[in-house]
Amino acid sequence: MTNNASQGACNSTTLNQAISRISKSVDTLTNQLSCEGGNNQSFPEEKVNVLQQDLRRIMKLALKVFLHLGTNESKSEVLDVFGALNSLNSDNDQNVHFIRLWFNVQLVPLLPHITGDFLSLLSTRDFSCSSYQLEVLKILSPNQKAELILDPSTGALENETLVKNVFISLLDSPREEQLNEFFVTFVEVTKQDEWMSSKP
């Protein structure tokens, strides 16, 4: 292979395309698993769980390779390359079984890269109330829950049911320190907002 040919194969665009293809393949398999597991009563739940874990492992490994080979991508670039929202559409965002699989397979590996902007975008999706609130709240960290509630673009603070579900998820957590982590972030974000609004 000539030097020019090897340089062409070693660039971030090629890496991004390869990771995107892996993510799309996992997405296709997740959709198929949702169809089989949701519509086929003879498809055992244990089998769905094993396949879900296998798909999540593929996403985690792809992310690990991407982060090692990439050039310090920002959190939003990671989410874009993996196409975190690409699989959601009006046909499946009301399907609780699909949303549960999507969160566990596609989103859980990407949690360290979730941004406030991404959460705002996610909140604009037309999820059924139960699919969105129950599944999202399970996987968000206490810090992310505080940021979600305080982000004015989500309107979450005015949604009494959502706020109540956030606190229920914090209180039901086996980690007692989650409530404290939530309030520390809540206070920090509130102080930042007050400081920003007081600037001329």
GIWO-V717383 format. One record per helix or strand. SS is the DSSP state (alpha for helix, beta for strand). FROM is the first residue (numbers start at 1). LEN is the number of residues. If there is no record, write none. Layout:
BEGIN
SS_FROM_LEN / SS_FROM_LEN
END
This chain:
BEGIN
alpha_3_7 / alpha_12_28 / alpha_45_25 / alpha_75_8 / alpha_96_18 / alpha_116_8 / alpha_129_11 / alpha_142_9 / alpha_156_3 / alpha_160_13 / alpha_177_22
END
